[in-house]
Amino acid sequence: MPESTAPQVSSFSTTFTPAHLKFINAKLEKLSPEKIIEWAMISLPGLIQTTAFGPTGLVILDMINRIHIDNQAAANVHPTPASSSASEDESDDGDHHFKKSGYNTQRHPVPLIFIDTMYHFQETLDLAQQVQDHYNIPLKVYKPLNCETTADFETQYGQRLWETDDLSYDYLVKVEPGRRAYQELGAQAVISGRRRSQKGDRAHLDILEIESGTGLLKLNPLASWSFQQVWTYLRAYQVPFNALLDQGYRSIGDWHSTKPASNPDDERSGRWEGKQKTECGLHVDYFKMRAEFQATQKKKQALLASREAAAVVAAAPAIQA
Ligand SMILES: Nc1ncnc2c1ncn2[C@@H]1O[C@H](COP(=O)(O)OS(=O)(=O)O)[C@@H](OP(=O)(O)O)[C@H]1O
């Protein structure tokens, strides 16, 4: 049974009371997303961004890069462009390179993680590469435990696990790898691309949340934006985006649970179509999810054991005869 080590408790957020959180959120509500992100980059230790390269996450990523560039410029830092030769460096001053090369030559200041469920669209995987090239960022990819390929996953858990045991599927492909990422990177605060206009559980999303039990901070800097605002930003700043958006997709997850949006007023209407489900588990109570997963595994093991015992009993008369 895949297990991460016990979830760490964020030492930073343990100093927050509910009153502190309310106060901070009231302040954050008055800030633009850029200012929220800037505040987080300065104030929150162990800050990382988790993204499936949805339109919201791409806006956030672009904003982080712009803030980083501005900060470097303000601090008069002159990074060496990855592509320039030594002789060019001698003839031009650093500032010239900085302006000429733009943010493609900057080191990304907030670690970026992507959970590869093994069932993403090829368009999403292509975009992941495009984004890394565009921003010159080292992407940290996390996969289901002990799985390099889809075949590895299916050897361990069977084919189309989402049809037979949706909860275990979500835990194995998203929740556990995500938690492993947070542990390994020492994350204390995680930026996500959720927005209130995505409706469902997200309709009343706070900008800053504290995960119960672990104290992990979750920051949703674009909580107040509409899809249209996100889209306008992407086009205005020429941010790379998923080719599936041009085919009517609005929210993009695994290929087997994602379709173009069926309702133009509900951007997540193409996710888990025909099911009650609205979340993959990444943003629900971690301990509850883990407990349910463990209970399901126990039941499966008990069932297997009783089937094996029944088979032994059934074979017994044949052996005696
Ligand atoms: N596979 C994967 N890897 C890393 N991070 C992920 C992943 N799936 C979801 N997320 C994070 O959740 C944000 C909302 O995603 P979705 O609207 O697609 O919903 S869901 O999480 O799949 O239910 C999503 O926002 P974006 O950054 O806009 O993609 C991420 O912050």
The ligand as a Gaussian input file, in Angstrom:
#p B3LYP/6-31G(d) Opt

LIG

0 1
 N       -1.980000      17.030000     -12.015000
 C       -1.797000      18.112000     -11.237000
 N       -0.546000      18.475000     -10.869000
 C       -0.349000      19.542000     -10.068000
 N       -1.342000      20.340000      -9.620000
 C       -2.598000      20.036000      -9.973000
 C       -2.896000      18.903000     -10.775000
 N       -4.237000      18.864000     -10.966000
 C       -4.760000      19.908000     -10.305000
 N       -3.779000      20.626000      -9.715000
 C       -3.938000      21.854000      -8.921000
 O       -5.332000      22.083000      -8.695000
 C       -5.763000      23.239000      -9.444000
 C       -7.162000      23.054000      -9.939000
 O       -7.170000      22.030000     -10.887000
 P       -8.490000      21.561000     -11.604000
 O       -9.452000      22.678000     -11.708000
 O       -8.079000      20.855000     -12.842000
 O       -9.185000      20.570000     -10.588000
 S       -8.744000      19.182000      -9.989000
 O       -7.714000      19.480000      -8.961000
 O       -8.215000      18.336000     -11.049000
 O       -9.973000      18.629000      -9.387000
 C       -4.705000      23.365000     -10.515000
 O       -4.709000      24.660000     -11.079000
 P       -3.879000      25.003000     -12.425000
 O       -2.544000      25.476000     -11.953000
 O       -4.667000      26.081000     -13.082000
 O       -3.759000      23.772000     -13.242000
 C       -3.472000      23.046000      -9.727000
 O       -3.137000      24.088000      -8.836000

